[in-house]
Structure formats: structure tokens, C-alpha cells
Amino acid sequence: MRIVTSAICAVALIAVAGCTTTEKRAAGGAAVGAGTGALVAAATGSGGAGVATGALIGGAAGALLGAATTPGQCRYRDRYGNVYTADCP
């Protein structure tokens, strides 16, 4: 069981490594929001469906907030076709 869990974590980390800053912040916000939503639903005495709903709503809200609070970074392309990221004007 530990090997399977470790493999899943490794694949998830590799997948996140290729993400942009905005995507990483959205994923982090979604994780925190889902956890918070599930905890609040469980603390108020909701059953399994209520906890799942709380996690879904919290995850969606966290993803939106995480993406919205990303510092202004824009992607540019130079005259040679190379893509780079810099502060937005």
C-alpha cells in the first residue's frame, strides 16, 4: 500500500512541476479550499454527502481565489520564437 501511495504522489509531483505559477496557485487554493470545506461541513454535523458537497464548493472557490491572486505575470515571445515570462505592464 505504501508503494502505491508513493507512486501516486510521485506522479502528482511530476505533473505539478510542469505547471505555470497561476496553475500551481489554483491547485494549491483548490486543495486548501476543499479541505476547509470538508472540515466545516463535518464540524456542522453534515453526513457524507454534505462533506463531499462542502469539499466541492470549497475546492472551486479556492481554485478561483488562488488563480485570481497570482501576481501579474505575462508570457512573451522574443523575435527568435523563445517564450519567456515577465511582469505584466
DSSP file with accessible surface (Angstrom, degrees, kcal/mol):
  #  RESIDUE AA STRUCTURE BP1 BP2  ACC     N-H-->O    O-->H-N    N-H-->O    O-->H-N    TCO  KAPPA ALPHA  PHI   PSI    X-CA   Y-CA   Z-CA
    1    1 A M     >        0   0  180      0, 0.0     4,-2.3     0, 0.0     5,-0.2   0.000 360.0 360.0 360.0 -38.4    0.0    0.0    0.0
    2    2 A R  H  >  +     0   0  215      1,-0.2     4,-2.6     2,-0.2     5,-0.2   0.868 360.0  52.9 -65.9 -34.9    2.9    2.4    0.8
    3    3 A I  H  > S+     0   0  143      2,-0.2     4,-2.5     1,-0.2    -1,-0.2   0.924 109.7  47.9 -66.9 -41.7    4.4    1.8   -2.6
    4    4 A V  H  > S+     0   0   83      2,-0.2     4,-2.5     1,-0.2    -2,-0.2   0.935 113.3  47.8 -64.3 -45.1    1.1    2.6   -4.4
    5    5 A T  H  X S+     0   0   70     -4,-2.3     4,-2.3     1,-0.2    -2,-0.2   0.921 112.4  49.2 -62.2 -43.3    0.7    5.8   -2.4
    6    6 A S  H  X S+     0   0   79     -4,-2.6     4,-2.4     1,-0.2    -1,-0.2   0.900 110.5  50.6 -63.8 -39.6    4.3    6.8   -3.0
    7    7 A A  H  X S+     0   0   52     -4,-2.5     4,-2.4     2,-0.2    -2,-0.2   0.922 110.2  49.2 -65.1 -42.2    3.9    6.2   -6.8
    8    8 A I  H  X S+     0   0  110     -4,-2.5     4,-2.3     1,-0.2    -2,-0.2   0.924 112.1  48.8 -63.5 -42.3    0.7    8.3   -6.9
    9    9 A C  H  X S+     0   0   69     -4,-2.3     4,-2.4     2,-0.2    -2,-0.2   0.903 110.3  51.3 -63.9 -40.7    2.4   11.1   -5.0
   10   10 A A  H  X S+     0   0   47     -4,-2.4     4,-2.3     2,-0.2    -2,-0.2   0.926 110.5  48.1 -64.3 -42.7    5.4   11.0   -7.3
   11   11 A V  H  X S+     0   0  102     -4,-2.4     4,-2.3     1,-0.2    -1,-0.2   0.917 111.6  50.8 -64.2 -40.6    3.2   11.2  -10.4
   12   12 A A  H  X S+     0   0   51     -4,-2.3     4,-2.2     1,-0.2    -2,-0.2   0.916 110.3  49.2 -64.5 -40.8    1.3   14.1   -8.9
   13   13 A L  H  X S+     0   0  127     -4,-2.4     4,-1.7     2,-0.2    -1,-0.2   0.899 110.7  49.9 -66.7 -38.6    4.5   16.0   -8.2
   14   14 A I  H  X S+     0   0  128     -4,-2.3     4,-0.7     1,-0.2    -1,-0.2   0.916 110.8  50.3 -65.8 -39.6    5.9   15.4  -11.7
   15   15 A A  H >< S+     0   0   66     -4,-2.3     3,-0.7     1,-0.2    -2,-0.2   0.907 111.2  48.1 -65.3 -39.4    2.6   16.7  -13.1
   16   16 A V  H >< S+     0   0   62     -4,-2.2     3,-1.9     1,-0.2    -1,-0.2   0.812  98.0  70.5 -72.7 -26.6    2.7   19.8  -11.0
   17   17 A A  H 3< S+     0   0   72     -4,-1.7    -1,-0.2     1,-0.3    -2,-0.2   0.819  97.0  51.6 -62.0 -28.2    6.3   20.5  -11.9
   18   18 A G  T << S+     0   0   71     -4,-0.7    -1,-0.3    -3,-0.7    -2,-0.2   0.440  90.4 107.1 -88.3   3.0    5.2   21.5  -15.4
   19   19 A C    <   -     0   0   39     -3,-1.9     2,-0.1    -4,-0.1    -3,-0.0  -0.449  70.0-118.1 -83.6 154.8    2.6   23.9  -14.3
   20   20 A T     >  -     0   0   57     -2,-0.1     4,-2.4     1,-0.1     5,-0.2  -0.309  36.2 -99.2 -77.7 171.5    2.8   27.7  -14.5
   21   21 A T  H  > S+     0   0   82      1,-0.2     4,-2.5     2,-0.2     5,-0.2   0.908 124.8  52.1 -60.8 -41.2    2.7   29.8  -11.4
   22   22 A T  H  > S+     0   0   59      1,-0.2     4,-2.4     2,-0.2    -1,-0.2   0.923 110.2  47.9 -62.2 -43.4   -1.0   30.5  -11.9
   23   23 A E  H  > S+     0   0  101      1,-0.2     4,-2.5     2,-0.2    -1,-0.2   0.891 111.6  50.3 -65.9 -38.5   -1.8   26.8  -12.3
   24   24 A K  H  X S+     0   0   98     -4,-2.4     4,-2.6     2,-0.2    -2,-0.2   0.917 111.7  47.6 -65.5 -41.7    0.2   26.0   -9.1
   25   25 A R  H  X S+     0   0  102     -4,-2.5     4,-2.6     2,-0.2    -2,-0.2   0.895 112.2  50.0 -67.0 -38.0   -1.6   28.7   -7.1
   26   26 A A  H  X S+     0   0   22     -4,-2.4     4,-2.4    40,-0.3    40,-0.2   0.921 112.2  47.5 -65.1 -42.8   -5.0   27.5   -8.4
   27   27 A A  H  X S+     0   0   54     -4,-2.5     4,-2.3     2,-0.2    -2,-0.2   0.912 113.5  47.7 -65.4 -42.1   -4.2   23.9   -7.5
   28   28 A G  H  X S+     0   0   36     -4,-2.6     4,-2.4     2,-0.2     5,-0.2   0.917 112.5  49.0 -64.4 -42.5   -3.0   24.9   -4.0
   29   29 A G  H  X S+     0   0   17     -4,-2.6     4,-2.9     1,-0.2    34,-0.4   0.893 110.5  51.5 -62.9 -39.5   -6.0   27.1   -3.5
   30   30 A A  H  X S+     0   0   28     -4,-2.4     4,-2.7    32,-0.4     5,-0.2   0.913 110.3  48.6 -64.2 -41.7   -8.3   24.2   -4.6
   31   31 A A  H  X S+     0   0   67     -4,-2.3     4,-2.2     2,-0.2    -2,-0.2   0.939 115.3  43.3 -64.5 -45.5   -6.6   21.8   -2.1
   32   32 A V  H  X S+     0   0  100     -4,-2.4     4,-2.6     1,-0.2     5,-0.2   0.927 115.7  49.2 -66.5 -42.7   -6.9   24.2    0.8
   33   33 A G  H  X S+     0   0   13     -4,-2.9     4,-2.9    -5,-0.2    26,-0.4   0.904 110.8  49.4 -63.9 -41.3  -10.4   25.1   -0.1
   34   34 A A  H  X S+     0   0   30     -4,-2.7     4,-2.3    24,-0.4    -1,-0.2   0.925 113.0  47.1 -64.9 -43.1  -11.5   21.5   -0.5
   35   35 A G  H  X S+     0   0   35     -4,-2.2     4,-2.4    -5,-0.2    -2,-0.2   0.928 114.4  46.5 -63.5 -43.7  -10.0   20.6    2.9
   36   36 A T  H  X S+     0   0   76     -4,-2.6     4,-2.7     2,-0.2     5,-0.2   0.923 112.1  50.6 -65.8 -43.7  -11.6   23.6    4.6
   37   37 A G  H  X S+     0   0   14     -4,-2.9     4,-2.2     1,-0.2    18,-0.3   0.905 111.8  47.7 -61.0 -41.4  -15.0   23.0    3.0
   38   38 A A  H  X S+     0   0   25     -4,-2.3     4,-2.5    16,-0.3    -1,-0.2   0.916 112.6  48.9 -66.8 -41.2  -14.9   19.4    4.1
   39   39 A L  H  X S+     0   0  126     -4,-2.4     4,-2.5     2,-0.2    -2,-0.2   0.915 111.9  48.1 -65.4 -42.4  -13.9   20.3    7.7
   40   40 A V  H  X S+     0   0   86     -4,-2.7     4,-1.6     2,-0.2    -1,-0.2   0.930 112.9  48.5 -64.9 -43.0  -16.6   22.9    8.0
   41   41 A A  H  <>S+     0   0   10     -4,-2.2     5,-2.2    -5,-0.2    -2,-0.2   0.916 113.6  46.8 -63.6 -41.0  -19.2   20.6    6.7
   42   42 A A  H ><5S+     0   0   54     -4,-2.5     3,-1.3     1,-0.2    -1,-0.2   0.887 109.7  54.0 -68.0 -36.9  -18.1   17.8    9.1
   43   43 A A  H 3<5S+     0   0   88     -4,-2.5    -1,-0.2     1,-0.3    -2,-0.2   0.798 104.7  54.7 -68.7 -26.9  -18.0   20.2   12.0
   44   44 A T  T 3<5S-     0   0  103     -4,-1.6    -1,-0.3    -5,-0.2    -2,-0.2   0.404 123.1-103.6 -87.9   3.5  -21.6   21.3   11.4
   45   45 A G  T < 5 +     0   0   67     -3,-1.3    -3,-0.2     1,-0.2    -2,-0.1   0.638  64.7 157.2  90.0  15.5  -22.8   17.7   11.6
   46   46 A S      < -     0   0   53     -5,-2.2    -1,-0.2    -6,-0.2    -2,-0.0  -0.397  35.9-126.5 -70.9 153.5  -23.3   17.0    7.9
   47   47 A G     >  -     0   0   51     -2,-0.1     4,-2.3     4,-0.0     5,-0.2   0.036  45.2 -69.7 -82.9-163.7  -23.2   13.5    6.6
   48   48 A G  H  > S+     0   0   63      1,-0.2     4,-2.2     2,-0.2     5,-0.2   0.894 133.4  48.4 -60.4 -42.7  -21.1   12.0    3.8
   49   49 A A  H  > S+     0   0   78      1,-0.2     4,-2.4     2,-0.2    -1,-0.2   0.892 111.5  50.7 -67.9 -37.1  -22.9   13.9    1.0
   50   50 A G  H  > S+     0   0   25      2,-0.2     4,-2.5     1,-0.2    -2,-0.2   0.897 110.2  49.0 -67.1 -38.7  -22.7   17.2    2.9
   51   51 A V  H  X S+     0   0   41     -4,-2.3     4,-2.4     2,-0.2    -2,-0.2   0.923 111.9  49.1 -66.5 -41.3  -19.0   16.8    3.4
   52   52 A A  H  X S+     0   0   55     -4,-2.2     4,-2.4    -5,-0.2    -2,-0.2   0.916 111.8  48.9 -64.5 -41.1  -18.5   15.9   -0.2
   53   53 A T  H  X S+     0   0   76     -4,-2.4     4,-2.7     2,-0.2     5,-0.3   0.918 110.7  50.6 -64.5 -42.9  -20.5   19.0   -1.2
   54   54 A G  H  X S+     0   0   16     -4,-2.5     4,-2.6     1,-0.2   -16,-0.3   0.903 110.5  49.7 -60.9 -40.0  -18.5   21.2    1.1
   55   55 A A  H  X S+     0   0   26     -4,-2.4     4,-2.5   -18,-0.3    -2,-0.2   0.911 111.9  48.5 -66.6 -40.4  -15.3   19.9   -0.3
   56   56 A L  H  X S+     0   0  133     -4,-2.4     4,-2.3     2,-0.2    -2,-0.2   0.942 115.1  43.2 -64.5 -48.1  -16.5   20.5   -3.9
   57   57 A I  H  X S+     0   0  114     -4,-2.7     4,-2.5     1,-0.2     5,-0.2   0.931 116.5  47.6 -65.7 -44.1  -17.7   24.1   -3.2
   58   58 A G  H  X S+     0   0   14     -4,-2.6     4,-2.6    -5,-0.3   -24,-0.4   0.899 111.4  51.3 -64.1 -39.2  -14.6   24.9   -1.1
   59   59 A G  H  X S+     0   0   11     -4,-2.5     4,-2.3   -26,-0.4    -1,-0.2   0.919 111.2  47.1 -64.6 -42.5  -12.3   23.4   -3.8
   60   60 A A  H  X S+     0   0   58     -4,-2.3     4,-2.2     2,-0.2    -2,-0.2   0.937 114.6  46.2 -65.0 -45.1  -13.9   25.5   -6.6
   61   61 A A  H  X S+     0   0   48     -4,-2.5     4,-2.6     1,-0.2     5,-0.2   0.918 112.7  50.6 -64.6 -40.9  -13.8   28.7   -4.5
   62   62 A G  H  X S+     0   0   10     -4,-2.6     4,-2.7    -5,-0.2   -32,-0.4   0.898 109.2  50.8 -64.6 -39.3  -10.2   28.0   -3.5
   63   63 A A  H  X S+     0   0   30     -4,-2.3     4,-2.3   -34,-0.4     5,-0.2   0.926 111.6  47.7 -64.7 -43.2   -9.1   27.4   -7.1
   64   64 A L  H  X S+     0   0  129     -4,-2.2     4,-2.2     1,-0.2    -2,-0.2   0.932 115.1  44.7 -63.5 -44.5  -10.7   30.7   -8.2
   65   65 A L  H  X S+     0   0  117     -4,-2.6     4,-1.6     2,-0.2    -2,-0.2   0.895 112.3  52.2 -67.6 -39.4   -9.1   32.7   -5.4
   66   66 A G  H  < S+     0   0    9     -4,-2.7   -40,-0.3    -5,-0.2    -2,-0.2   0.921 113.5  43.1 -62.5 -43.0   -5.8   31.1   -6.0
   67   67 A A  H >< S+     0   0   40     -4,-2.3     3,-1.0    -5,-0.2    -1,-0.2   0.880 113.0  53.1 -70.2 -36.0   -5.7   31.9   -9.6
   68   68 A A  H 3< S+     0   0   80     -4,-2.2    -1,-0.2     1,-0.2    -2,-0.2   0.772 105.9  53.1 -72.7 -24.6   -7.1   35.4   -9.1
   69   69 A T  T 3< S+     0   0   80     -4,-1.6    -1,-0.2    -5,-0.1    -2,-0.2   0.312  77.9 123.6 -95.7  10.9   -4.4   36.3   -6.6
   70   70 A T  S <  S-     0   0   20     -3,-1.0     3,-0.1    -4,-0.1   -48,-0.1  -0.505  72.0-106.5 -69.9 134.8   -1.5   35.4   -8.8
   71   71 A P        -     0   0   76      0, 0.0     2,-1.1     0, 0.0    -1,-0.1  -0.267  49.3 -84.8 -58.9 149.9    1.0   38.2   -9.3
   72   72 A G        +     0   0   49     16,-0.1    16,-2.0    -3,-0.1     2,-0.4  -0.401  64.2 161.5 -64.8  94.2    0.8   39.7  -12.8
   73   73 A Q  E     -A   87   0A  76     -2,-1.1     2,-0.3    14,-0.2    14,-0.2  -0.964  15.8-168.8-115.2 131.3    3.0   37.5  -14.9
   74   74 A a  E     -A   86   0A  37     12,-3.1    12,-2.2    -2,-0.4     2,-0.5  -0.870  19.6-125.8-117.9 154.3    2.7   37.5  -18.7
   75   75 A R  E     -A   85   0A 172     -2,-0.3     2,-0.3    10,-0.2    10,-0.2  -0.861  31.2-177.3-100.6 132.0    4.1   35.2  -21.3
   76   76 A Y  E     -A   84   0A  76      8,-3.3     8,-2.6    -2,-0.5     2,-0.4  -0.854  18.4-144.6-124.3 161.0    6.1   36.9  -24.1
   77   77 A R  E     -A   83   0A 172     -2,-0.3     6,-0.2     6,-0.2     2,-0.0  -0.993  16.4-144.6-127.1 128.0    7.8   35.6  -27.2
   78   78 A D    >   -     0   0   54      4,-2.4     3,-2.0    -2,-0.4     6,-0.0  -0.211  38.7 -89.4 -83.2 179.7   11.0   37.2  -28.5
   79   79 A R  T 3  S+     0   0  213      1,-0.3    -1,-0.1     2,-0.1    -2,-0.0   0.663 126.6  56.6 -68.3 -12.7   11.9   37.6  -32.1
   80   80 A Y  T 3  S-     0   0  159      2,-0.1    -1,-0.3     0, 0.0    -2,-0.0   0.418 120.3-105.5 -94.9  -0.8   13.6   34.2  -32.2
   81   81 A G  S <  S+     0   0   33     -3,-2.0     2,-0.3     1,-0.3    -2,-0.1   0.464  71.6 144.2  92.5   1.4   10.4   32.4  -31.0
   82   82 A N        -     0   0   98      1,-0.0    -4,-2.4    -5,-0.0     2,-0.4  -0.577  42.7-139.2 -76.1 135.5   11.6   31.8  -27.4
   83   83 A V  E     +A   77   0A  60     -2,-0.3     2,-0.3    -6,-0.2    -6,-0.2  -0.777  28.5 168.5 -96.7 134.7    8.8   32.1  -24.8
   84   84 A Y  E     -A   76   0A 116     -8,-2.6    -8,-3.3    -2,-0.4     2,-0.4  -0.955  27.8-127.8-141.4 161.8    9.6   33.8  -21.5
   85   85 A T  E     +A   75   0A  82     -2,-0.3     2,-0.3   -10,-0.2   -10,-0.2  -0.924  34.7 153.5-114.0 136.0    7.7   35.1  -18.5
   86   86 A A  E     -A   74   0A  36    -12,-2.2   -12,-3.1    -2,-0.4    -2,-0.0  -0.928  50.7 -65.6-149.7 171.2    8.0   38.6  -17.1
   87   87 A D  E     -A   73   0A 120     -2,-0.3   -14,-0.2   -14,-0.2   -15,-0.0  -0.333  55.8-114.7 -60.9 140.8    5.9   41.1  -15.1
   88   88 A a              0   0   48    -16,-2.0    -1,-0.1     1,-0.1   -16,-0.1  -0.453 360.0 360.0 -74.3 150.6    2.9   42.4  -17.0
   89   89 A P              0   0  159      0, 0.0    -1,-0.1     0, 0.0   -17,-0.0  -0.248 360.0 360.0 -70.4 360.0    2.9   46.1  -17.9
